Amino acid sequence: MLITLTDDWRNHDILDDGKKIRLQPGVIGADANRYLAPFQRKIGPDPASINSCKIGGIAANNASGMCCGTAQNTYKTVDAMKVVFHDGTLLNTADHDSVDAFRQSHQVLLAGIQSLCADVQKNEALKQRIQHKYRLKNTTGYALNALVDFTDPIDVLIHLMVGSEGTLGFIAEITYNTVIEHPFKASALLVFNDIETLPTPSPPCPKPLCQPLK
Ligand SMILES: Cc1cc2nc3c(=O)[nH]c(=O)nc-3n(C[C@H](O)[C@H](O)[C@H](O)COP(=O)(O)OP(=O)(O)OC[C@H]3O[C@@H](n4cnc5c(N)ncnc54)[C@H](O)[C@@H]3O)c2cc1C
């Protein structure tokens, strides 16, 4: 099935004074950040393609860039998700009724997920291997770390959706916990003659450098 995420998929809602944002999958990443700018917030994921890629692709790839790394990617900052599964079921994790109905209608699926989690949890070697593989950026295959990080199968499911590239269902909406967009930022390239002349850790920050850059 091919779904084109054009104008009908570009709605957004700012929630909780910008601490959260609800986005349809056709919103361009940079547009989400423009909506959040007045609140000095932004979405966590920051792929270099943010000016053209869309929220659906960002979430379905678990895309991340130079600043967010693994700390502020979609996996870490997703708050809720609306998903359409292959059987046509709609799950909205922000809606208790929808979650309750899904727990009833998809007991077998959820029991299967729970059993996978239990298998991983009791296999210490496998658990450690998964944790080791996901300590760095790892977007190859499904987010198996969800089986280690969560116990509620609904939580596991939405975190498995992250990075699943459309193979598990269609992300129809996603709510992100946003992150701070610092108003003053600077970067610098400092060159030292050799590694011995590097300053020791935590030197007091020279006053002028601590001033916000205008
Ligand atoms: C110049 C350039 C720079 C890039 N920089 C980075 C980077 O810094 N970091 C990084 O991680 N990646 C990067 N990428 C890769 C890619 O652009 C990103 O991962 C981006 O998030 C993909 O978004 P998109 O809108 O192009 O998605 P698409 O390519 O359209 O989709 C990506 C995948 O997600 C699926 N998908 C899309 N929408 C949904 C949905 N609603 N529900 C379910 N599945 C869906 C698609 O089927 C597809 O499998 C870069 C790419 C380019 C061209």
The ligand as an ORCA input file, in Angstrom:
! r2SCAN-3c Opt
* xyz 0 1
  C      20.901     14.733      2.716
  C      20.391     13.700      3.701
  C      20.796     13.781      5.027
  C      20.355     12.834      5.948
  N      20.762     12.944      7.252
  C      20.359     12.044      8.155
  C      20.796     12.152      9.515
  O      21.526     13.057      9.911
  N      20.344     11.229     10.387
  C      19.514     10.202      9.998
  O      19.136      9.395     10.835
  N      19.094     10.073      8.718
  C      19.496     10.968      7.788
  N      19.076     10.858      6.485
  C      18.180      9.752      6.118
  C      16.683     10.176      6.035
  O      16.523     11.401      5.364
  C      16.076     10.376      7.385
  O      16.194      9.193      8.132
  C      14.643     10.873      7.340
  O      14.147     10.910      8.648
  C      13.696     10.089      6.478
  O      12.499     10.852      6.369
  P      11.659     10.921      5.038
  O      10.534     11.863      5.239
  O      12.579     11.156      3.891
  O      11.100      9.427      5.032
  P      10.891      8.416      3.858
  O      12.200      8.127      3.173
  O       9.729      8.844      3.056
  O      10.481      7.158      4.714
  C      11.434      6.448      5.480
  C      10.831      5.112      5.879
  O       9.781      5.346      6.818
  C       8.560      4.780      6.350
  N       7.494      5.713      6.735
  C       7.377      7.012      6.382
  N       6.269      7.544      6.940
  C       5.693      6.564      7.676
  C       4.518      6.485      8.484
  N       3.720      7.524      8.645
  N       4.236      5.313      9.087
  C       5.041      4.238      8.926
  N       6.157      4.239      8.167
  C       6.478      5.383      7.558
  C       8.718      4.634      4.838
  O       7.914      3.595      4.367
  C      10.198      4.330      4.718
  O      10.445      2.966      4.946
  C      19.504     11.778      5.537
  C      19.104     11.711      4.213
  C      19.521     12.647      3.294
  C      19.067     12.551      1.872
*
